[in-house]
Amino acid sequence: MGRVRKSLSHFVQRNREGTLDLVLGGGLISLVVGAVGMALSFLSHIVLSRVLGSSEYGLYAIILGWVMILVVPAKFGVDHTVLRFASVYVEKRNMDGLRLLKAYVVRFWLMSSASVVIALLVLVVLAPFIIGIAPVDVIWTGLLIAALAGLGIFSSFYRAIRKVFLSQFYVQILHTAILVAILVVALALKIQLTAEDAVMLTSVSALCAFGVLLLGLRRLFVSDGSETTIWPIEEQKRWFGLSWPTFVTAVSQQIMNWGNIIILGWLASTAEAG
């Protein structure tokens, strides 16, 4: 009995140490990636302000504010659903559940992104003064919304399998690094860009980062030919039940983050907003 108790105590202590290492290591990685991401974001806005000028940069900032708000309904809290349930499926080696969750997430992301883009197009046609873009520019703005939503949702799969660095790399570093590289080239060549051009370039950088992320996730969902095709209704209710509360919270947070720039664009000029 003493040996069993000692062995169990050793097992618990080892798990505690492993969990502690995971928490401390993950926290350090998150801190470093977050700091690098913030530095790149700051650099991108400095270069953008130089390339665009105050007025065009102000318009870009207003459009970006709307994009960041509209990304929230495009994600609809599904990123939190992935983090909650994918980690459980991975821990239990339930690959069927993981694949079904992935299929559910893909469908939800496509439908929510399409709905947001359609709503954006209607808003731009009926009240163009609210956002300040032309209907033709909705294409790139919509692609940016969908790409950022996809980055947020699918990067949660990396977090679920404890790949802390990769879960933040594509969103905070790669996307912004691609944009900075493009802007530096434009600045070196003295190319004059407009706010619409900047939105297009931001969309391209986000789509590139999203594409690389999906390629990296491909191995996680490799089929062995034995998975089920039955969609569990009760499980889907659980997935959706976790999504909408986090959606409400995220909307409120993004409105507080970007609402001041949008309101300033309504009350003053785009140059002052910039």
C-alpha positions as CSV (number, residue, x, y, z in Angstrom):
1,M,0.0,0.0,0.0
2,G,2.9,2.4,0.8
3,R,4.4,1.8,-2.6
4,V,1.2,2.5,-4.4
5,R,0.7,5.7,-2.4
6,K,4.2,6.8,-3.1
7,S,3.8,6.0,-6.8
8,L,0.5,8.0,-7.0
9,S,2.1,10.9,-5.2
10,H,5.0,10.9,-7.6
11,F,2.6,10.8,-10.6
12,V,0.6,13.8,-9.3
13,Q,3.7,15.8,-8.6
14,R,5.0,15.1,-12.1
15,N,1.8,16.3,-13.7
16,R,1.8,19.4,-11.6
17,E,5.3,20.2,-12.7
18,G,4.3,19.5,-16.3
19,T,1.3,21.8,-16.0
20,L,3.4,24.5,-14.4
21,D,6.0,24.3,-17.2
22,L,3.3,24.5,-19.8
23,V,1.7,27.6,-18.1
24,L,5.0,29.4,-17.6
25,G,6.4,28.5,-21.0
26,G,3.1,29.3,-22.8
27,G,2.9,32.6,-20.9
28,L,6.4,33.6,-21.9
29,I,5.8,32.7,-25.5
30,S,2.6,34.7,-25.6
31,L,4.4,37.7,-24.0
32,V,7.2,37.6,-26.6
33,V,4.9,37.0,-29.6
34,G,2.5,39.7,-28.4
35,A,5.3,42.2,-28.0
36,V,6.7,41.5,-31.5
37,G,3.2,41.7,-32.9
38,M,2.5,45.0,-31.3
39,A,5.9,46.4,-32.5
40,L,5.1,45.2,-36.1
41,S,1.6,46.7,-35.9
42,F,3.0,50.0,-34.7
43,L,5.6,50.0,-37.5
44,S,2.9,49.2,-40.1
45,H,0.8,52.2,-39.0
46,I,3.9,54.5,-39.1
47,V,4.7,53.4,-42.6
48,L,1.0,53.7,-43.6
49,S,0.8,57.2,-42.3
50,R,3.9,58.2,-44.3
51,V,2.7,56.5,-47.5
52,L,-1.0,57.6,-47.4
53,G,-0.8,61.0,-45.8
54,S,-3.0,62.2,-42.9
55,S,-6.3,62.4,-44.8
56,E,-6.1,59.0,-46.5
57,Y,-4.6,57.4,-43.4
58,G,-7.6,58.7,-41.4
59,L,-10.0,57.1,-43.9
60,Y,-8.1,53.8,-43.7
61,A,-8.2,53.9,-39.9
62,I,-12.0,54.4,-40.0
63,I,-12.5,51.6,-42.5
64,L,-10.2,49.4,-40.4
65,G,-12.2,50.2,-37.3
66,W,-15.4,49.0,-39.0
67,V,-13.5,45.9,-40.2
68,M,-12.4,45.0,-36.7
69,I,-16.0,45.4,-35.4
70,L,-17.5,43.4,-38.2
71,V,-14.9,40.6,-37.7
72,V,-16.7,39.8,-34.4
73,P,-20.0,38.7,-36.0
74,A,-18.1,36.9,-38.7
75,K,-16.4,34.8,-35.9
76,F,-19.5,34.8,-33.7
77,G,-17.5,33.4,-30.8
78,V,-16.7,30.2,-32.7
79,D,-13.0,30.6,-31.9
80,H,-13.8,30.1,-28.2
81,T,-15.9,27.0,-29.2
82,V,-12.9,25.5,-31.0
83,L,-10.6,26.2,-28.0
84,R,-13.1,24.6,-25.6
85,F,-14.1,21.5,-27.5
86,A,-11.1,20.8,-29.7
87,S,-8.8,20.5,-26.7
88,V,-11.2,17.9,-25.2
89,Y,-11.3,15.9,-28.4
90,V,-7.5,15.9,-28.7
91,E,-7.1,14.9,-25.1
92,K,-9.5,12.0,-25.6
93,R,-8.1,11.1,-29.1
94,N,-11.5,11.6,-30.5
95,M,-10.6,12.4,-34.1
96,D,-14.1,11.9,-35.4
97,G,-15.3,14.7,-33.1
98,L,-12.4,16.9,-34.1
99,R,-13.2,16.5,-37.8
100,L,-16.9,17.1,-37.3
101,L,-16.1,20.2,-35.3
102,K,-13.8,21.4,-38.1
103,A,-16.5,20.8,-40.7
104,Y,-19.0,22.7,-38.5
105,V,-16.5,25.6,-38.0
106,V,-15.9,25.8,-41.8
107,R,-19.6,26.0,-42.6
108,F,-20.3,28.5,-39.9
109,W,-17.4,30.7,-40.9
110,L,-18.4,30.7,-44.5
111,M,-22.0,31.5,-43.7
112,S,-21.3,34.2,-41.1
113,S,-18.6,35.9,-43.3
114,A,-21.0,35.9,-46.3
115,S,-23.8,37.3,-44.2
116,V,-21.6,40.1,-42.8
117,V,-20.3,41.0,-46.3
118,I,-23.8,41.2,-47.7
119,A,-25.0,43.3,-44.8
120,L,-21.9,45.6,-45.4
121,L,-22.8,45.9,-49.1
122,V,-26.4,46.9,-48.3
123,L,-25.2,49.4,-45.8
124,V,-22.7,51.0,-48.2
125,V,-25.3,51.2,-51.0
126,L,-28.1,52.7,-48.7
127,A,-25.9,54.8,-46.5
128,P,-22.4,55.3,-47.9
129,F,-21.6,58.1,-45.6
130,I,-21.5,55.8,-42.5
131,I,-18.4,53.8,-43.5
132,G,-17.0,56.0,-46.4
133,I,-16.2,53.4,-49.0
134,A,-17.5,52.8,-52.5
135,P,-19.5,49.6,-53.3
136,V,-16.7,48.3,-55.5
137,D,-14.3,48.5,-52.4
138,V,-16.6,46.2,-50.5
139,I,-14.9,43.2,-52.2
140,W,-11.5,43.8,-50.6
141,T,-13.1,44.9,-47.3
142,G,-15.2,41.8,-47.2
143,L,-12.2,39.6,-48.0
144,L,-10.3,41.3,-45.1
145,I,-13.2,40.6,-42.7
146,A,-13.4,36.9,-43.8
147,A,-9.6,36.4,-43.6
148,L,-9.2,38.0,-40.2
149,A,-12.2,36.0,-38.9
150,G,-10.6,32.8,-40.3
151,L,-7.3,33.6,-38.7
152,G,-9.0,34.1,-35.4
153,I,-11.1,30.9,-35.6
154,F,-8.6,28.4,-37.1
155,S,-5.7,29.6,-35.0
156,S,-7.7,28.3,-32.0
157,F,-7.0,24.8,-33.2
158,Y,-3.3,25.3,-32.6
159,R,-4.1,26.6,-29.2
160,A,-6.2,23.5,-28.5
161,I,-3.2,21.2,-29.3
162,R,-1.0,23.4,-27.1
163,K,1.0,25.0,-30.0
164,V,1.1,28.4,-28.3
165,F,3.6,30.0,-30.7
166,L,1.7,29.0,-33.8
167,S,-1.7,29.9,-32.3
168,Q,-0.5,33.6,-32.3
169,F,2.2,33.7,-35.0
170,Y,-0.1,33.8,-38.0
171,V,-2.5,36.4,-36.5
172,Q,0.0,38.8,-34.8
173,I,3.3,38.4,-36.7
174,L,3.0,36.9,-40.2
175,H,0.0,38.9,-41.3
176,T,1.5,42.2,-40.2
177,A,5.0,41.3,-41.4
178,I,3.7,40.7,-44.9
179,L,1.9,44.0,-44.9
180,V,5.0,45.9,-43.6
181,A,7.2,44.3,-46.3
182,I,4.7,45.4,-49.0
183,L,4.5,48.9,-47.6
184,V,8.3,49.3,-47.2
185,V,8.6,48.5,-50.9
186,A,5.9,51.0,-51.8
187,L,7.7,53.6,-49.7
188,A,11.1,52.9,-51.2
189,L,9.6,53.2,-54.7
190,K,7.7,56.3,-53.7
191,I,4.4,54.9,-54.8
192,Q,1.5,57.0,-53.7
193,L,-1.3,54.8,-52.3
194,T,-4.9,55.6,-51.3
195,A,-6.9,54.3,-48.4
196,E,-8.6,51.8,-50.8
197,D,-5.1,50.6,-51.9
198,A,-4.1,50.1,-48.3
199,V,-7.3,48.1,-47.5
200,M,-6.5,45.9,-50.6
201,L,-2.9,45.3,-49.4
202,T,-4.1,44.6,-45.9
203,S,-6.5,42.0,-47.3
204,V,-3.8,40.4,-49.4
205,S,-1.5,40.1,-46.4
206,A,-4.3,38.6,-44.3
207,L,-5.3,36.1,-47.0
208,C,-1.7,35.0,-47.4
209,A,-1.3,34.4,-43.7
210,F,-4.6,32.6,-43.6
211,G,-3.6,30.4,-46.5
212,V,-0.3,29.4,-44.7
213,L,-2.2,28.7,-41.5
214,L,-4.6,26.3,-43.3
215,L,-1.7,24.5,-44.9
216,G,-0.1,24.0,-41.5
217,L,-3.4,22.6,-40.1
218,R,-3.8,20.1,-42.9
219,R,-2.0,17.4,-41.0
220,L,-4.3,17.7,-38.0
221,F,-7.3,16.6,-40.1
222,V,-5.7,13.8,-42.2
223,S,-8.4,11.2,-42.8
224,D,-7.8,7.5,-42.1
225,G,-11.0,6.5,-44.0
226,S,-12.8,5.4,-40.8
227,E,-14.4,8.6,-39.7
228,T,-18.2,9.0,-39.1
229,T,-20.4,11.3,-41.3
230,I,-23.2,11.6,-38.7
231,W,-23.6,15.1,-37.3
232,P,-24.4,15.0,-33.6
233,I,-27.3,17.4,-33.0
234,E,-26.8,17.7,-29.2
235,E,-23.1,18.4,-29.7
236,Q,-23.8,21.1,-32.2
237,K,-26.2,22.7,-29.7
238,R,-23.3,22.7,-27.2
239,W,-21.0,24.2,-29.8
240,F,-23.4,27.0,-30.6
241,G,-24.4,27.5,-27.0
242,L,-20.8,28.6,-26.2
243,S,-20.5,30.9,-29.2
244,W,-23.1,33.5,-28.7
245,P,-22.3,34.7,-25.1
246,T,-18.6,35.3,-26.1
247,F,-19.9,37.0,-29.3
248,V,-21.8,39.6,-27.2
249,T,-18.8,40.3,-25.0
250,A,-16.4,40.6,-28.0
251,V,-18.7,43.1,-29.8
252,S,-18.8,45.4,-26.8
253,Q,-15.1,45.3,-26.5
254,Q,-14.4,46.1,-30.1
255,I,-16.9,48.9,-30.1
256,M,-15.0,50.4,-27.2
257,N,-11.7,49.9,-28.9
258,W,-12.6,51.4,-32.3
259,G,-15.7,53.4,-31.7
260,N,-13.9,56.7,-30.9
261,I,-12.1,56.7,-34.3
262,I,-15.3,56.0,-36.2
263,I,-17.2,58.7,-34.3
264,L,-14.4,61.2,-34.8
265,G,-14.6,60.4,-38.5
266,W,-18.3,61.4,-38.5
267,L,-17.8,64.5,-36.4
268,A,-14.6,65.8,-38.0
269,S,-12.5,65.3,-41.1
270,T,-10.6,62.1,-42.0
271,A,-7.3,64.0,-41.5
272,E,-8.2,64.7,-37.9
273,A,-9.2,61.1,-37.4
274,G,-5.8,60.0,-38.8
